[in-house]
Amino acid sequence: MGALFSLFFFGSPILALTLFPILRITSRTWDVYRQRCTILLHHGIKLILWAARAFGVVDYRLSPLPASVDANKPYVLMSNHPTFVDMIVILGAFRELTCVTKGSWSRHWALGRLLRSTNYLPGPGSGLPESEHMLDSMVAHLSAGFPLLIFPEGQRSMKDQLRRFRRGAVEAAVRANVPIVPLFLALDRPYLTKDVPLWKPPKVAPTYSFEWFDVVRPDDFDRDPRRIQEHLVALYEARFEKQRVMHEALEPPREIIARSRRS
């Protein structure tokens, strides 16, 4: 997994410095160039995801978007954030999907060049105009026709509970009047979470799976962000509790751990 992380962070600048200039020369317009770069980055991410499975690091069962969602139109894909590689898992599954990137990445001399060439949105701290008013930027992004991945927790979930959901995802969807596609990214055993680091992998490769809640359309809730937020938080908390119980059942009893340490 460490090698795959390195492939992502060091391979991305190589794309920016080699293939992207060729795409710029051969693209008729800036919009066409950015779209082609976004698709190329998706294939790179998908390759990393494939390699992770091929090497037995992780496994996954990634079901397609719900049938009621038009992949060619904008939507907000909302997801919980259990592990360090969630962005790779989700972006590797959907070609047109974009996301809000970490602000510091946009300032990197090579990685930033790559990200600025795609349709991804720069996050707070990027120093770019788009990140000064993120909600307005997300609404404009959706209104321009781009689907957007948002982790409302902002960072990885805690072991025993979800973090507070920020309302930006819901507010952006309501203002742009696009559907919210709620995804619960399930993991059958802890890995790359806050308490399970990279160098302590489980003996059995963890499996990621997509579990879709019903699609939320703003008009179904009278375009009331508060009602939508409460509805979604309840869904995620109930599903998270089931996963938490399942993960705890995989842990050896404390007395067994204590005896093994004494021995």
GISUL-V969897 format. One line per field, one symbol per residue. ss: DSSP state (~ for helix, > for strand, _ for the rest). psi: psi as a letter, one per 20 degrees, with the letter a starting at -180 (. if undefined). burial: 1 if it has 16 or more other C-alpha atoms within 10 Angstrom, else 0. A space follows every 50 residues. Layout:
ss=???
psi=???
burial=???
This chain:
ss=_~~~~~~~~~~~~~~~~_~~~~~~~~___~~~~~~~~~~~~~~~~~~~~~ ~~~~___>>>>______________>>>>______~~~~~~______>>> >_~~~~____~~~~~~____>>______~~~__~~~~~~~~~~____>>> _________________~~~~~~~~~___>>>>>>>>_____>__>____ _____>>>>>>>___>_~~~~___~~~~~~~~~~~~~~~~~~~~~~~~~~ ___~~~~~~~~~_
psi=hhhhghhghhhghgghifhghghghiphrhggghghhghghghgghgggg hhghjjgrrqnnqrqqhipoijqqroopqrmhrhjggggghihogiqrrp rpghhiiqhghhhghiiajqpprpjhjqhhjhngghhgghgghijpqppp oihhrqqrgiqqrppqjggggggghilqqpnppooqpiqppkahjnrhjm qqhppqpqqpoprpppphhhkkkohggggggggggggghhhghggghhhi pqqhhggghhhh.
burial=10010001000110110001001100000000111111111111110111 01000011110100100000100111111111111111111111111111 10101110011111111111111101000110011111111110011111 11100110100110100111111111111111111111111110000000 10001111111100111100001010011001000100010011000000 0000000000000
